[in-house]
Amino acid sequence: MRERVKYALAGAAAGLANGFFGGGGGSLLVPALVRGCNLEERRAFATSVAVVLPLCVLSAGIYLLRGGLELSAALPYLIGGAAGGWLGGKWFQGVKVSWLRRGFGLLLIFGGLRCAL
């Protein structure tokens, strides 16, 4: 029971990040899945994508209902993002975990710097 509460809280934090910032839930979930669920890192990256997808759909739906979503502006990013997601998923198994970890860390640093400056 205690474990489920811990997992639900990690999921809630990821959902909050997605709701507030329009993304970022995966950056919270990957470490939680590695430490809390003892998943191997590659599996944690893939699992976080499966968890974040419905969170993003839910957040986008709320933004749409409240008038905060501009679909015409999002479309080119959606097309490019789908292509990038497909490529990333295809290449994922061939990349060493150490490089995935480095790339993830650099992405977090880049995002933090962009928000701070």
N, C-alpha and C positions, 0 to 999 in steps of 0.2 A: 504494500500500500504506500509506504513511504517513498519507494522508488518511483512509483507512478506520479506522485505529487511533484517530485523533483523534475521528472520529464515534462510534466504539464507546465511547470513554471518556466522551464527552458523554452518550450514551445510558445508560451505566452510572451516571453521576452522577444523571441524572434518575430512574432506577430506584431508586437508593439513597434519594433524597429521598422518593419515593413509599412505599417500604418503611418507612422510619423514621418519617415524619411523616404518612402517609396522604394525601399529595398534595404538590404543589409542584414536581413534575418539569418542568412546563411553564415555570415561572419560570426554570429553567436552560436549557431547550431553545430558547426563543425567541431569546435572544441568541446561542446557539451556532449556530442555523440562519441567523441574519442574518449573523454574522461568518464562521462556518466554511463555510457552503454558499452564501454570497452570495445568499440568498433575500430578496426584497422583504418588508418587515415583515408585510404582510397575509397573504402566503403562509406566512410563518414561524409566525404565530399559528395558522393553520388546520392546518399540518403538525404542529405540536406536539400539537394535540388528537388527531390520528391516531396519533401515537406514544405519547402518555400513556394512551390508552384501554386498550391491551393491558397496559401496566404496572400500571394500576389493577386490572384484572381478575385479573392474576397475584397482586398483593399481597393483594387481597380473598380470593382462593382460599386463600392460605397462612394468612391470619388465620382464615378459616373452619375450616380443618383443625386449627388449633392452639387453637380454642375462643375466639378473641379477637374474633369478629364477632357482633354482636347484630342479626340480620336484622330482627326486629320493630321495633327502634328505627330502623333505617336506612330502612325502607320509606317513611315520609312524606317524608324528605329525597330519596329516589330519585325519587319522583313529582314533587316540586317541582323537583328538579334536571333531570329530563328535560324538563319544561315550559320551564324557563329555558334549557336548552341548545338546545331547538328555536327559541325566540324569538331567542336570541343568534345562532344560525346564520342565521336569516332576515334579521336586521337588520345582520349583519356587513358585507355589501357596501356598505351605504348610509352607514356611519360613516367619517369621514375618518381616515386613518392617524394623524394628529396626536392625535386624541381617543382612538384605541385605545392609543397609546403613553402618554398621560396616565393613562388608566384603569388600564392595566397597572401603571404606576408607583405610583399610589395604592393599588392592591390589594396590591402588595408592601410598601409602607410600613405599611398597615393591618395586614397579617399579621405584620410584624415587631414592631410596637407591641403587638399582642395577645399575642404570645409573650413579649415582654420584661416586660410588666406583670402 
